[in-house]
C-alpha cells in the first residue's frame, strides 16, 4: 500500500484463504478456511517496520499479524500460533529463548529447472568445486554480494553471531543471536527475504531448499532452545549446582513425544525428505544426545547457564514461525505432563523403532492426520487446513514424471 495510506492508519485486509495458499498458487477447498472466505485484518508489528536498504526506489516492509475482524488472532496464522505458544509459557512464569542456524546455497541463475544448480563464477573467474568448507577465504569470490548482505543486515537491525562457508558447494550458514522466539522468527524471515533480494541485484540465486544438490549435504535450520524464569532470568534447565533439572528432562521428553507427529511441520516439502533420507548431519530421528550430531536432539557442549536443546530436524525450507512454535509447544507439553525422555545415546547407534520419524511427506502428513497432540496444541482448523494445502502440493508433485523415471525405468520390460 502507499506510504500515505499506511501512515494514516488505513486498515489492510486479506482473504482468509490466502493463509492456506499452496506453493503452486492454488487453494484447498473453501471449507478449510471458511466457506465465505471472509477477510482478515493485517496489523503491523510496530517494531518490525523496515525501510528496504536494497531497493533503489523508497520502499518499506512491515511484518504483520493476521487477525480476525473481531480482534483475536487467526488460527490460520503461523505467527499467531507462535505467539500463543509463548503466551502459554508466560502463564507459567517462563520465557523461552531460541536461536536459529540457517544454511543456504548461492548459485548462478538457473533458467532451466531440468538442469542442476551450478555455483556462480567468482571474482577469480572460476566456479567453486567444493573444497572451500570452513575456509577463511572461501567467500572471497562472492565478496561484493556478502558485503551488501552485511550492510543490509545492519540496516534492518539483524545482529549476526557467526557467518561461515558450510560443507556444500557454495553453501553458507549464518547463526543469529539468541533471544525472544517471536523476534528470532521475524529475523529469520527477514534474513531469507534479504538474501533473495540482494542476490538478484548481483545476478545470483539464493536457494533455501532443503536439498538442492545431489551427493551434497542439505541445508538445515537448527533451532537452539532454552527456557528462563521470567522473574529471575535464570536458565531453568540448570540448578544452583549447575546440574540438569527435571524441567530439562521433561522438555526433552516433550520434544521426543512430538517430533514424529510434527515432522510435516519441520519438513514441509517433498524435497525436505531428500535431505533427511541421507542422514549425515541431517538426523531423521527423535534420539537425544550430548554433543552428537547424529541425534535429532543434540545438547551442545556449554556452561550450565547456556544449557539448551538443539532441534536438528527442521530444514532451511521450514516456516520459521511454525517450526519454532512446534518445537517449543512440544517441549512445553513435556514439562506440563512431566514426560521422561529415553536414555541419551552416544557414538554410533541404531535408531529404535519408537524414535524413528516419517521419511516421506506422504508418511509425515498421514502421521499428522492421526495426531491428537497436534490438534490439541494448534487447533483443528489449523492442522486440517495445513494438511489440505500440503496434500495439494504433494498431488502436484506426483502429477509429474521425473527424469530419473524416464532414464531408468523406460527400458524395463
HELIX and SHEET records of a PDB file:
HELIX    1   1 UNK A    3  UNK A    7  1                                   5    
HELIX    2   2 UNK A   16  UNK A   20  5                                   5    
HELIX    3   3 UNK A   30  UNK A   32  5                                   3    
HELIX    4   4 UNK A   78  UNK A   91  1                                  14    
HELIX    5   5 UNK A  140  UNK A  142  5                                   3    
HELIX    6   6 UNK A  143  UNK A  155  1                                  13    
HELIX    7   7 UNK A  181  UNK A  201  1                                  21    
HELIX    8   8 UNK A  246  UNK A  259  1                                  14    
HELIX    9   9 UNK A  263  UNK A  266  1                                   4    
HELIX   10  10 UNK A  272  UNK A  276  1                                   5    
HELIX   11  11 UNK A  304  UNK A  306  5                                   3    
HELIX   12  12 UNK A  320  UNK A  336  1                                  17    
HELIX   13  13 UNK A  353  UNK A  355  5                                   3    
HELIX   14  14 UNK A  361  UNK A  369  1                                   9    
HELIX   15  15 UNK A  372  UNK A  378  1                                   7    
HELIX   16  16 UNK A  380  UNK A  398  1                                  19    
HELIX   17  17 UNK A  403  UNK A  404  1                                   2    
HELIX   18  18 UNK A  405  UNK A  409  3                                   5    
SHEET    1   A 3 UNK A  12  UNK A  15  0                                        
SHEET    2   A 3 UNK A  39  UNK A  51 -1                                        
SHEET    3   A 3 UNK A  60  UNK A  68 -1                                        
SHEET    1   B 4 UNK A 160  UNK A 165  0                                        
SHEET    2   B 4 UNK A 171  UNK A 176 -1                                        
SHEET    3   B 4 UNK A  94  UNK A 108 -1                                        
SHEET    4   B 4 UNK A 179  UNK A 180 -1                                        
SHEET    1   C 4 UNK A 160  UNK A 165  0                                        
SHEET    2   C 4 UNK A 171  UNK A 176 -1                                        
SHEET    3   C 4 UNK A  94  UNK A 108 -1                                        
SHEET    4   C 4 UNK A 204  UNK A 207 -1                                        
SHEET    1   D 7 UNK A 160  UNK A 165  0                                        
SHEET    2   D 7 UNK A 171  UNK A 176 -1                                        
SHEET    3   D 7 UNK A  94  UNK A 108 -1                                        
SHEET    4   D 7 UNK A 221  UNK A 229 -1                                        
SHEET    5   D 7 UNK A 309  UNK A 311 -1                                        
SHEET    6   D 7 UNK A 297  UNK A 299 -1                                        
SHEET    7   D 7 UNK A 288  UNK A 290  1                                        
END                                                                             
